[in-house]
Amino acid sequence: MALAVTSSAFAQDARVKRMDTGVDGGAWEAVGRLDINGSGFCTGALIAERLVLTAAHCLYDHRTKERINHETVEFLAGWRNGRASAYRNVRRAVVHPDYVYDGEVSSERVRNDLALLELDQPIRNTTITPFETAERPRRGDRVGVVSYAKDRSEAPSLQEVCTVLARQEGVLVTSCSVDFGSSGAPIFTFSGGAAHIVSVVSAKAEVDGENVSLGTSLGAPLARLQAEMVAGKGVFQEAGPGASRLRVGDARRDTGAKFVKP
């Protein structure tokens, strides 16, 4: 994935702000931490009373490369300093049918890195409002991201202003700051005073010495997942065939990027 990034693209990015209080994070209670099988976490966002949007790779064990039992996943809405606004287990999980775990890091892998989780009970809380989705933004548009990550796993962090650097092959490339644990984090646009999800964090990369994030575009991929849910899907899919894995710090010979999975 070739991408030219200039330093000016990052000049006006807002700093990442940790939201330790309800005053800071009140508008973001529908973003939560996904505790994965007691051994890790990702970020997810409520898009309906029973549906959480996240990244597909969060549902795989990085050692065995197999799907984990989604019943071991818990969604902690608005998790902050030891407490959540709502706690829910996962009843069903649908991964994009074309997603292959541990394949070559590529546009195809990132653009299919999407999953929907159906909660065992709906979240009907006046302080937790599911987010609506919107069409993907254009290059140069301003976006934001809310995530949990390494060293800031106990409270959500907001980067309210970052930039769309490119849209290519179903992948959104932004200057948003992400780290391990940010997988599945919602990327927002802010139109009409409301936040709408336009992408989900799949990975981070380094291009020309600058950190960028790679997001899965919504639109058709999300519609396909919703159709799978309506059709009653949600069972484990077979893990994809093994392939050479790009490790942290390795550079692909045909690109200028180094990919790191959050």
C-alpha positions in Angstrom: 0.0 0.0 0.0 1.8 3.1 -1.2 1.0 6.4 0.5 2.7 9.8 0.4 2.4 11.6 3.7 3.7 15.1 4.4 4.4 16.5 7.9 1.8 19.2 7.3 -0.9 16.5 7.3 -0.3 16.0 11.0 0.4 19.6 12.1 -3.1 20.3 13.4 -3.9 16.9 14.9 -5.3 17.2 18.4 -3.6 15.4 21.3 -5.0 12.2 22.7 -7.1 13.1 25.8 -7.8 10.5 28.5 -11.4 10.9 29.7 -11.3 10.0 33.4 -14.6 11.5 34.4 -18.2 11.3 33.4 -18.1 14.9 32.5 -15.3 14.3 30.0 -16.7 11.0 28.6 -20.4 11.5 28.9 -21.0 11.6 25.2 -18.9 8.5 24.6 -20.6 6.0 26.9 -21.5 3.8 24.0 -17.8 3.1 23.3 -16.6 0.3 25.5 -13.8 -2.1 26.3 -14.1 -5.6 25.0 -12.5 -8.0 27.4 -11.3 -10.9 25.3 -11.1 -14.4 26.8 -9.5 -13.0 30.0 -6.3 -12.4 28.2 -6.6 -9.2 26.2 -8.9 -6.4 25.1 -10.1 -4.5 22.1 -12.4 -1.5 21.7 -16.0 -1.7 20.4 -18.9 0.6 19.9 -22.7 0.2 20.3 -24.6 0.8 17.1 -27.9 -0.6 18.3 -29.3 -1.8 21.6 -27.8 -5.3 21.1 -25.1 -4.7 18.5 -21.5 -3.9 19.0 -19.2 -3.0 16.1 -15.5 -4.0 16.3 -12.6 -5.5 14.3 -12.7 -9.1 13.2 -9.2 -9.9 14.3 -10.3 -9.3 17.9 -12.1 -12.6 17.8 -9.0 -14.7 17.0 -6.3 -16.1 19.2 -3.0 -14.8 17.9 -1.2 -17.9 19.0 -3.4 -20.6 17.7 -4.9 -18.5 14.9 -8.3 -20.0 15.7 -11.6 -18.3 16.4 -12.1 -17.8 20.1 -15.4 -18.7 21.8 -17.3 -15.4 21.6 -19.1 -16.3 24.8 -15.9 -15.5 26.6 -16.1 -11.9 25.4 -17.6 -9.2 27.6 -18.6 -5.7 26.5 -17.9 -3.0 29.2 -19.8 0.1 28.0 -18.2 3.3 29.1 -15.5 1.5 31.1 -13.7 3.9 33.3 -11.4 3.4 36.3 -12.8 0.0 37.4 -16.5 0.6 36.6 -18.7 0.4 33.5 -22.1 1.9 32.7 -23.3 -1.5 31.5 -21.9 -5.0 31.4 -23.0 -7.5 28.7 -21.8 -10.8 27.5 -21.8 -11.8 23.8 -24.5 -14.1 22.4 -23.5 -14.2 18.8 -20.6 -13.0 16.7 -20.5 -12.5 12.9 -17.1 -12.0 11.2 -17.0 -10.7 7.6 -17.1 -13.9 5.4 -14.1 -12.7 3.4 -11.9 -12.0 6.3 -8.8 -14.3 6.7 -6.9 -14.1 9.9 -3.1 -14.1 9.8 -2.9 -13.7 6.1 -0.6 -11.3 4.4 -1.2 -7.7 5.7 -2.9 -6.1 2.7 -5.7 -3.9 1.7 -7.9 -6.9 1.3 -7.3 -8.1 4.8 -7.9 -4.6 6.4 -11.0 -3.8 4.4 -12.7 -7.1 5.6 -11.5 -6.7 9.2 -15.0 -6.1 10.6 -17.3 -8.0 13.1 -20.7 -7.5 14.7 -21.4 -8.8 18.2 -24.9 -9.5 19.4 -25.2 -8.9 23.1 -27.0 -11.4 25.4 -29.3 -8.5 26.6 -30.0 -5.1 25.1 -28.5 -2.0 26.6 -31.4 0.4 27.4 -29.7 3.1 29.5 -30.5 6.7 29.2 -26.8 7.6 29.4 -25.8 5.2 26.7 -27.0 6.1 23.2 -26.0 3.9 20.3 -24.1 5.6 17.5 -25.3 5.9 14.0 -23.0 5.2 11.0 -22.3 7.4 8.0 -20.6 7.2 4.6 -16.9 7.2 4.6 -15.2 10.6 4.6 -13.1 12.1 1.8 -9.4 12.7 1.8 -8.6 15.8 3.9 -11.7 15.5 6.1 -11.3 15.8 9.8 -12.2 12.8 11.9 -11.8 11.6 15.5 -11.3 8.3 17.4 -12.2 7.0 20.8 -10.3 4.0 22.1 -8.8 2.0 24.9 -5.1 1.1 24.4 -2.0 0.0 26.1 -1.1 2.3 29.0 -4.6 3.8 28.8 -6.8 0.7 29.3 -8.7 1.9 32.3 -10.4 4.9 30.7 -11.3 5.8 27.1 -9.2 8.3 25.2 -10.4 10.8 22.7 -8.5 12.3 19.8 -11.1 14.7 18.5 -9.2 16.0 15.5 -7.1 13.9 13.1 -7.1 13.8 9.3 -8.1 11.4 6.5 -4.9 10.9 4.5 -6.2 8.6 1.8 -9.0 6.3 0.8 -7.9 3.3 -1.3 -9.2 -0.2 -2.0 -11.8 0.0 0.8 -9.3 1.2 3.4 -9.3 4.5 5.2 -5.9 5.8 6.1 -5.8 8.5 8.8 -3.4 10.3 11.1 -5.3 9.2 14.2 -3.1 7.9 17.0 -3.8 4.2 17.9 -1.9 1.6 19.8 -2.3 -2.0 21.0 -5.9 -2.4 22.3 -7.2 0.2 19.9 -8.4 -2.5 17.5 -12.0 -2.1 16.7 -12.1 1.5 17.9 -14.7 3.7 16.2 -13.5 6.5 13.9 -16.0 9.3 13.8 -17.0 12.3 11.7 -18.7 15.2 13.4 -21.4 16.6 11.2 -24.4 18.6 12.4 -23.0 18.5 15.9 -23.4 14.7 16.1 -20.7 11.9 16.0 -21.2 9.2 13.3 -19.0 6.1 12.9 -17.4 6.0 9.5 -14.7 3.4 10.1 -13.2 0.9 12.6 -9.5 0.8 13.5 -7.9 -2.3 12.0 -4.1 -1.7 12.3 -1.4 1.0 12.5 1.4 1.6 10.1 4.4 3.7 9.7 4.9 5.6 6.5 7.9 7.9 5.8 8.6 8.0 9.6 5.0 9.0 10.5 2.5 6.8 12.3 -0.8 6.3 10.6 -3.9 4.2 11.3 -5.7 1.9 8.9 -9.4 1.7 9.2 -12.0 -0.6 7.7 -14.6 1.3 5.6 -18.2 0.6 6.4 -20.9 0.7 3.8 -21.2 -2.6 1.9 -19.1 -4.6 4.5 -21.3 -3.5 7.4 -24.5 -4.2 5.3 -23.2 -7.7 4.6 -22.6 -8.3 8.3 -26.1 -7.1 9.2 -27.6 -9.4 6.6 -25.6 -12.3 8.1 -27.1 -11.4 11.5 -30.6 -11.3 10.1 -30.0 -14.7 8.5 -29.2 -16.2 11.9 -25.5 -16.6 11.3 -23.0 -16.2 14.2 -21.3 -19.6 14.5 -17.5 -20.0 14.4 -16.0 -19.9 10.9 -13.0 -21.9 10.0 -9.7 -20.1 10.6 -8.0 -19.1 7.4 -5.0 -20.9 6.0 -1.7 -19.9 7.5 0.5 -17.5 5.6 3.7 -15.6 6.1 3.1 -13.1 8.9 4.5 -9.6 8.8 6.0 -9.0 12.3 6.4 -5.7 14.1 9.1 -3.6 12.6 9.3 -5.7 9.4 9.0 -3.6 6.2 7.2 -5.0 3.2 9.5 -4.9 0.2 6.8 -3.5 -2.1 5.7 -0.7 0.1 7.1 2.1 2.3 4.9 1.0 5.3 5.5 -1.0 8.4 2.3 -2.6 9.7 1.7 -3.3 13.4 -1.6 -4.9 14.5 -3.0 -3.1 17.6 
